Amino acid sequence: MTAVHRSISLEEWEAKTQLSESELQSVYELQDACAELPLPSNWSSSSPAIPRSSGGHTPDSLPGSGTTQLTPLNAGALSNRLLTLSTRPRSSTNLLIETTTADSEAQTRSAQELGAEKPIETLQQFFDWFAQMESEMERDQEDIYRNYLGVVSQYRQSCDDFLKDLEDTSKLFDDLGNEYGFVEMRTRSLQSACEKLLNEQERLTRLADALAERLTYFNQLEPIAKLFNSPGEDVCLHPEFVPMLQKLDECIQYMQQHLKYRDAELYLMRFQQCLTRGMTVIKMYLVSSIKSLGYDVYKQISSKTTDQPLALSKQTTLLYVKFRMLSSTLKPLSIELSKRCEGHKEYQALYQDILSSYFQTRQNLLGPVISRKIQDLGPYNGDLLEFARNGCAYMMSLCLDEFNLFFNMFPSGDDDLYTYLDLLTSYLYDYLRKRIIHENDISILSELCNIFQMYVATDRELANDDNDEQQHSLEFGHLIANVLEDAQAKLVFRAQTYIHNEIQNYQPKAEDFELHKAADATDLPKSSVVLEGSKSISTATETTEEAPATLAIEEDTTDTAQSTNPPPPSKNDNSSGSPLGQGTDTSRGWFPTLQKTLWILSKLYQCVQTVVFEDLAQEAVSLCNESLKQAFETITTKKSRLDGQLFMIRHLLVLKEQLAPFEANLVHSGKELDFSHVTDTLNSLQQNRSLIFNPNTLIGLAQRGMPRVVEISLDSRREIDRELKRICENFISDCVHGAVEPLTNFTIKVTTMAPGKTIEKDEILDTVGQFKESAGERIRFVVRKLREYVNDYKIEQILMKPIQMNALEEYKGFYRAVESRLGSEDIDETPIMSVEAVAVWLSQVKDQIDVDDDHE
C-alpha cells in the first residue's frame, strides 16, 4: 500500500504549536537541516512537513515541492531549538532548570501533539510513532471519502426521513380527504334534505295561497249579497257599490272559467242573481231620479202663465243646468249598466227603459217650447228661405244642446238619441214640408237645398275629424235628410217641367235672332278650337303641296275648367225661372234656350244627387243643342248661311265653356230597339217573292225579323265638340269657296281646254284681279262678321288662319295650271303675282282691317 502523507498547513501548525514568528522561523531552519540528512531506504519520503509562511497562510505543500519537511529524526533537535528561542535573560541555574523544564514540557507537549504517549527518544519509538502516524495519515487520506460517504449517507437518511414524512403526510391527507368527502357527503345530504323541505314548504305555501285565492271569489258572495239586498233605491249610491260590481264581474268570470270546482255552478247562479239585482237597483234609481227631476221642472214651467213666458236664462237653468248637475251622479251608474249590456238582453232592456224614460221626460219638457219658438219664427207669414235658415239654426242649436246633455248622462245609445232628435226636428219638418210642396220657384227650391246641403257638408267635415279624434259629434244633416229629400224631389220635378216647357218646347221670337255684339271677350272660351295640318302665314312661301287646313275640337283644358259656377240668381227672380244673367253684358245676345239651359244647370248643380244632375244636365244640353240647330236653320233661311254658322260657333263655344265648371259626366246610357236587320230581311223577300211560300223562309223571318235591344250611350260634351268642329269646317270651306271662286272657275276652264291651246295673258291677269277683289272683300266681310258675333281675337285668328291658308292653296293650284299652259319662260314674262306675294298680300288684308278699325 502506498503511504499517504498528510500535509500540515500553517494554520494547523500554528494552532497546535502556538509558536511565534521567530520560533516558526527556527523551526523552518531546523526542518531544512533535517532535510539534508540521509534517510533510510525504507523511510517514506512522504512524511508530513511543516509549511512555511511568508507572513500569511498558504495552502498545504505537496511532497517533493522542495520545502523543508519535519521528520522524526529532527524532532528532538527541534524541541531543543525551540527552547533556546526565549529572549529573556536568565541565570544559569534557573535558566537550566527552566530550560530543562521547558524542554520536558515541550517534549511532552510535542509528543502529545504528535500523538505519542511520551516523547520520542529512540528510533523504535519513532518508528512506532511513525507507523501510527502513517496509519493515521492513511485514514486521513480516506476521510474525504468517508466524509462524502457520511454526507451521502446523511442525505440518504434525510431523504428517507423526508419520504417517510411525505408518506405520513400523504396518509394524513388521504385521511383528511376521506373525512372531507364524508363531511361533504353528509353536507350534501343535509342540503338536499333542506331543499326538499324548502320545496315542500314552498309547494304547501303556494297551495295555501292558491286555495286562499280561489276561496276569495267564493267568500265575496256574502258581502255582495248583503249590500245589494239592502232596502231602499239609493243602495247604488253607497261608496262600496261600484267596487262591488267590479268584484262581482270578476267572480262571475272566474266561476264561468272554473265550472269544475265544487259548487261553482251554484255560486255562479247566485252571483248572477246579485248582478241582476244590482242592475235593477241602478235602473230603478235612474228612472226615479229622471222622472222626479222632470216633474219638478215641469211644475216650475207650468206655474208660469202663457202670457208671461220664462226668460231665456231661467229656461236654460231649468231645462239644462239642473240635468247637468244630476249627471255627475247618474253617469257613473249608467256607465256600469251600459258596460254589462253586451251579451245580456235583460240588461239591455233595463238600459232601454232608462233611455225611454229620459227621452220621454225631455220630450214632454221641450215639446211646448219648440212649438212656441217655431210659431214665433212665422212659418206662414215670412219668406220660406228665411224661415228655413232660422228654423234650422234653432233646431241645430237645440239638438246640439240635447246631444251634449245626453252624453253627459249616458255613455252610449246613439241610435235612440237620433230617434229622439228626429222626433224633435219633426216639429220643424211639419211646417217646412207644407211650404216645400206648394213652392214652385226653382230659385227658392235650389237655395233651400243649398241651405240643407250646408249642414250635410258640415257633418262630413266633422266625421273626418272624428275619425282621428274618436269623439262624438252631432250629425244634424242626418236629422234634416227627409226635408232635404223633399226639397230635392220638388226641385227635380220643377226642373223637368222647366226643361220640357222652356227648352224643348220653346218657340223662338223674332227678337231672339237679333244680333247683339258682345261687350268683351269674357263670354268666350280661351282656346277650344285648334288647327290641324295648317300652315302659318310665315311658311306660306313653301311650294310643296299640302292638304287643306281643317279644324279639330279638343277638350277645354284651360283654367276655365276650374272656374267657379255661374252665380246664383237673385231672390227677385220670377216663379217661372229667369234666364241666366238676363240683362247683363256677359249673356246679352245668347239664344234663350242656351240661357235657360245654363241657368237650370246652375240651379241643379250640387243641389241634387250627382246621378240625377247628370241625367237632367244631359237631357237639357241635348235639347239645347237641338234648339240651336233649329235656330241655325232659321237664321240661315232669314239671313245667310254665314250668319247661321257664326251663330252656331258662338253659342257652341259658350255652351262648351259654361259646361266646363260642372264636374259631371254628361253621358246618357239607354236601350233602344234596332230594326235595321228587319228591313234587310223584308228587302230580300221583296226581291225574291217566291221565297214567301217557303216554310223555312218564314221560320227564318220569324227568327231574324225580331227587333234587337241595343245599348246606346250619348255623351253631350262630345256631341258639342263634334258639332262645333263640323260647323267650323263648313264655315271655313264656305269662306274659302267664296274667296277663290274666280280661281276655281279659271282652273276648271283650263282643265277642259284642248291640249296645246294657249291662254290669253289678259285673261290670266283678269282672273288674278278678280281673285284679289273677291278674296279681299270676302276676308274683310268675314272678319267683320266674326267681330260682330265672336268678339275674341284668339278665336278670330284660329278661324281666319285656315281660310287664308286654303285660299293660298287654291292660288297655288291656279299658278301651277297657268305654268303648265304657258311654260316657265312665258310665265316669268307675265306680270302675275307669285305664291309668296299672295301670301304676303293675304296677311296685309287682315292687318289693314285692324288698322281701319283702329281709325274708326
Beta strands, then each sheet from edge to edge (+ up, - down):
strand 1: 529-532
strand 2: 550-553
strand 3: 667-674
strand 4: 708-715
sheet 1: 1+ 2-
sheet 2: 3+ 4-
end
